[in-house]
Amino acid sequence: MENIQQLFYQLLQKFDVPYERYFFSKVNFDEKLIGILGDRGIGKTTFLLQYLKKSSLKLNEKLYINAEYIEISSKNLFELAQEFSQKSGKLLVIDEIHKLDNFEKELKLIYDYLDLKVIFSGSSALKLEHSKADLSRRAILYRFQGLSFREFLELKLNKEFPKYTLDELVENHMQIAYDLSSNFKPFEYFKEYLEYGYYPFYFDTPKENFYIRLNEVINTTIEFDLSHIFNIEPKFIIKLKQLVSLICQSKPYELNLSKLAQKIEINRNTLYQYIYYLGRGNLFNIIYSKTRGDNIFTKPQKLYLANTNLNFAYSNQNEIGTIRETFFANQLKEQYEVLYPTSGDFLIDERFIFEIGGKNKSFSQIKDIENSFIVADDIEIGSSGKIPLWLFGFLY
């Protein structure tokens, strides 16, 4: 325990990241057991250390444990938590908890028997969702994602920009775009965001090494997270990687599952399973129709990589239409239900229809549809029914 405490004190002493992500406005810190879940590399550890540094508790009353500390310890998680609690501990933060076997049962014991507040992070919610231990009525789980375009600009320009709701954008997008573009030129930074800006580690990584690091994130997610959780044999891991690459190269409206299955030499049902796995691992963003069932063998209407940085990591020749739709779906999925409509590209919260395209995109596909809009790339300020694509990067 003493060694773990010393590691924490040294880490906290050196830690100095002032910029706070949108996470802080989302989490109810009064809860006893809180889970912070999300992709690898989106800033979960930074968030945890920021919260610990801001906490008014005395230094000996709070503790940060990386799961790797426990792996080299002679004690399990509950025993460490019990010892910390007995020494006046009040707040325990556990990072990368998915690396531990049976962590769900350990958390349940801590919750039931110790007077201790626990915040834990994991790069995937999968182990919790497949757990036999009943955490559902104990832990409050928050799923977060990488930088929005707004957050990227705040870090890039060292300025603060407001967030907007979807209703605010729809109702007042011309004024909002005018006000924002008076402070910066959107297209000076938008392409950089699409290629590099989703992951916070971009700001402390040499540009030439960014995709190397991102590919390490992708490979670890597939080779460690997905393979262990779903018991995928090593010889089939290459199939998952091939599927990611093929989706990157495909146009969303040309999704042909039979051809995909043939290209990677698997049957259709196995393909559905792989799509499900990659969706749960936050590498795919799967768009279903409104009438979809709950079965994993339901055909997705559109399939995207989870964010545009992944597209550029996998390919130098990306379809601009795919990039536009990937960005739009990614920025909205944090707060809104994203479905495939009968007309248009996206149905949001069963209220709004959006058709995505370039600046000359016409209204022909959505004419006479109530609450329908064009989302246009390459325009700084829109018109009555045409909203700039970049503006949807200010929703969180």
N, C-alpha and C positions, 0 to 999 in steps of 0.2 A: 504493500500500500504506500509506503513512504516513497519508493522509487517512482510510482505512478504520480503521486502528488508533486514530486520534484520536476518530473517531465512536464506536467501541466503548468506549474509556476514559470518554468523557463519559456514554454511556448507562449503563455499569456504576456510575459514581459516583452518578448520580441514582436508580438502581434500588433500591427498598426494598419488597419484598413478602415478608413473613415466612411466610405460610401456604403449606404444601407440599401439593400434590395427591397422590392415591394413586399417581401415575406413579412416584414415587421408589422405591416398594417393588416395582415391576414390572420395571424396566430393569436389565439386567446391563451395568454400565458398563465392564466389562473388555473388551468386544468392540471391535474396531478400527473397524467401520463400523455405525452405529446410525441407524435411521430412526424418527422420531416422526410418526405420521400421525393425522389426525382432522379433524373438522369445523372450519370457520372459527369463531373466537371462543371456543374451549373452554379456552384458556390454554397453548397450546404455547410461545409466545414467552416467557411468564412462567417456565415450567418451564426452558427453555434458559438464561435469564439467572440463574435461581436456581442452577442447576448450575454455571455459570461462576463465580458469586460464591463458591460454597462450595469450588470446586476449590483445592487447595493449590499448584497450579502458579504460577510467577511470572507477573506481568502480561504480560510480553512473550512468554510461552510459550503463551498462549491467545488466541483471536481469535473474535469474533462477526462474521459477515457476513450482512446481509440481501440477498436476491437482487436487490433494487433497486439496491444498491451496485454489483453486477457489471454491471447493465444500463447504468450510466453510466460504467463503467470501460473502458479501452482493452484490458483483458486478459480472457481467459476464466477460468472457474473453476479449471481445472487450473493455469494460469499463476500465478494468485494463490496457490493452495495451495503450489505449488512455491517461490515466492518466500518465503512465510511459513515453510515448512519449512527453507529455507536460512538463515533468520535465527533459528534455535533454536526454531521453533514446534513444539508437541507436540499441541495440541488445537485443532481447527478446528470451529466450530459455524456451520452454514449454515441460515438461516431462510427459509421460504417458497420452497423450492427449486423447487417446481412452476412458478414463473414463468419459469424458464430453459429455453431450448431445448437439447436434447441433454444434459441434466444427468446422465442415466444413464451415458453414455459418459465424461463428465468424472469422475464418482465412481469408475468402474471404473479409470480411469487413476491416480487418486489412490491407490486401494487397492493397485494392483499395483506402483506405482513409488515411492511416498513413504512414509517412516516417520512417519506422521501419523495420529492418531486423529481420526475425523470423526463428528459427530452432526449430522443434518440433519432438518428438519421440512418437512412438506407438508400442505396442506389436503385432499389426496386421494391415495389410493394408486393411482389409476387410471393415471397416466402410467407408474408403475413396472410395473404389471401388464400394460400394453400395450407395454412397452419391448422392443426387440430386443437391447439390451445385457443380458448375463447378470449380474444383481446377486443372483440368488436364492441363490447359494452364498457371497456376500460380505457382504451387508447383513443385519442382524437388524432386522426391521420390527416395530414396536409400534403397535397401533391403540388410541387412547384416546378417551374421550368426555367429555361435560360433567359438571357437578357431580351427584353422587348426592344424595339427600335428606340423608344423613348429613353430607356435606361442606358442603352448604348450611347446615345447622344449626350446624356448627362455625364457619363464617364469620359467621353471623348472631348467634350467642350467645357467640362467643369461648370455647367450651368444646371439649373433646375427647370423642369418642364412639367406642366400639369398632366394628369391622367383624365381621360374622358370615358363616359359610358357610351355604349353603342347608340342609345337613344339620342344622346347629345350630338354624336357625330352625324347621325341621319338628319336630325333637325337643324343643325347649325354648322355643317361642315365647311361652308364657304368662309364664314367669319373665323372659325377655328384655324383653318389652313392659312388664312391671311395673317392672323396674329402670330402663329408659329413661324411661318416663313419670313416674318419680319426680323426674327432673331437668328435664323440660320437658313442656309440654302439646302433644302431636303436632298436634292440629287447630287450634292457634293459628298454626301455620306451614305446614301441609301444602298448603292452597289457594294460598298465596303461592308455594310452590315449584312447584306444577303450572303456574301462570301465568307465573312469571318466573324461577324459580331454577335452571334447567339451565345457563345461560351465566354464567360468572364476571363478565362485564362488567356484569351487573346491579348489582353492588356499587359501581361507579364511574360509573353512568349515571343521570341523573334519571329517575324512574319513568315520567314522561310521554313520555320519549324512547326507552324501552327497545324498544318494538315497531318504531319507526322504524329503530333500529340493527339489530334482528333481521331486518327485511325487507331491509335492505341486504346482510346476510349471505346470505340466501336468494337474492336476485337475482344476487349475484356468483357464487354456486355454480352457478346455472343458466346465466347469461349468459356467464360466463368459463370455469369449470372444465369443465362438461359439454359446452358448445357447441364448445369447442376440442378436447377429447379425442375426442369422437365425431363431429366434423365436422358438427354440426347447423346447418342453414341458419337465419339469423336469423328468417325468417318462421315457422319452426316452434317457436321458443323459447316463444311465447305458449301453444302447446299443452301444453308441460311445466308451465307455471304454472297453466293451467286444470286439469290433472290433479291437481296438488297441492291446489288449492282444492276440487275435487270429493271427493277422498279425505277431506279434513278434515271434510266435511259428511256423509259416509256412515257407516252403522253397519257394523262389521267383518263381521257375519254376513249382511249384505245385499249383498255384493260381487258385482256383475253386470258382467262385463267387456264384454259386448256393448252394454249401455246406456252404459257409460263411453265406449266407442269412438264410439258414435253422438253423444253429447253434445259431444265435442270434434272430431268429424268426421274421424276417422282409421280405418284398418282395424284389425282385431284384431291382426295381427302387429306393426304399428307400435306399438300400445298395449303389447304385451309388451316391445318394445324400450325404450319410454319408462319403463315400470315398472322395468326393469333399470337404465337410466341413473340414475334417481332413487334407486334402492337403492344403487348404487355411489357416488353422491354424498352418501350419508348423510342424505338427506332422507326416504326411505321405510324402513320396517322391514317386510320381506317375510317372511311366515310360510308355509312350505310344509308339506305332509303328510310323514310319515315315508317314504313310497314315492316321493317326487319323483325325477325324473331330473336330469341335469346341464344340460339344455337351457334356454336363457333363455325358450323358449316354453312351459315348464311353467306351468300355471295356479297362481298363489298362492292359498292357502286364505283368508288374511286379509292385509289391507294397512293399515298404520298410518303416520302421520307418525312421524318418528324420535324425537321427544320431544314432551311435552305443550305446551311453550312455543310450538312451531310451530302447534299447533291454535288457541291463543288469539291468535296473531299474525294468523291467517287468518280467524277467525270469532268473533263475539260470542255465537253460539248453538251451543254444542257439546253433543253427546250425552254424558251422564255415563258411560254404559257404554263409549263409545269412549275417553274420557279415562282411565278406570280401566285398561282393557286396554293402552292406549298406555304408561302409566306402568309397568305390570308388565313388559311386553315389553322396554321400554327399560332398566330396572334389571337385568334378568337377562341380556341379550344380551352384556354385557361378559365374562362368565365361563362361561356355560352355553349349551348347544344348545337353541334354542327351536323347537318344532315344533307342528303342529296334530294333535290326537288324534282318534280316532273318537268319543269321548265326552269332554265337558269342553271348556275353552277352550284350554289349553296343555299340551303334553307337554314336560317339561324333562329333558334328558339321558337320555331314554328310561327314566326312573325314576319320576318324579312327575307326577301329573295335577292340574291346578289349574283350578277353576271360579271366575270372577271375578264379584262382584256387590256389592249393598248389604248392610247389616247383617242383613236378614231373608232373605237368599238361602238357599234350602233345598238339601238334599243329593240331591234327586230325580234330577238328571241324572248323578250320579256314584256313586249308591248301589251297594254291593257291588263297587266297583272298588278293587283293592288300591293302597295308596299314593296315594290321592286326597284332596284337601283343598279346602275353600272358602276363597277369599281375599276378605275382606269389608271394604268401605269403611265409614266412620262407626262403627267400633268401636275403642276404645283398647287393650283387652286381649281376646284371643280365648278360645276354649274348645278342647276336645280336637281337633276336626277343623276348626276355623275359625280362620284366621290373619288378623290385621289387615293390610290392604293397605299402609299406611304403613311397616310393618316391613321390607318388601322394599327399601326405600331405604337399608338398612344393609349391603348385600352388597359394596359397594366404597367 
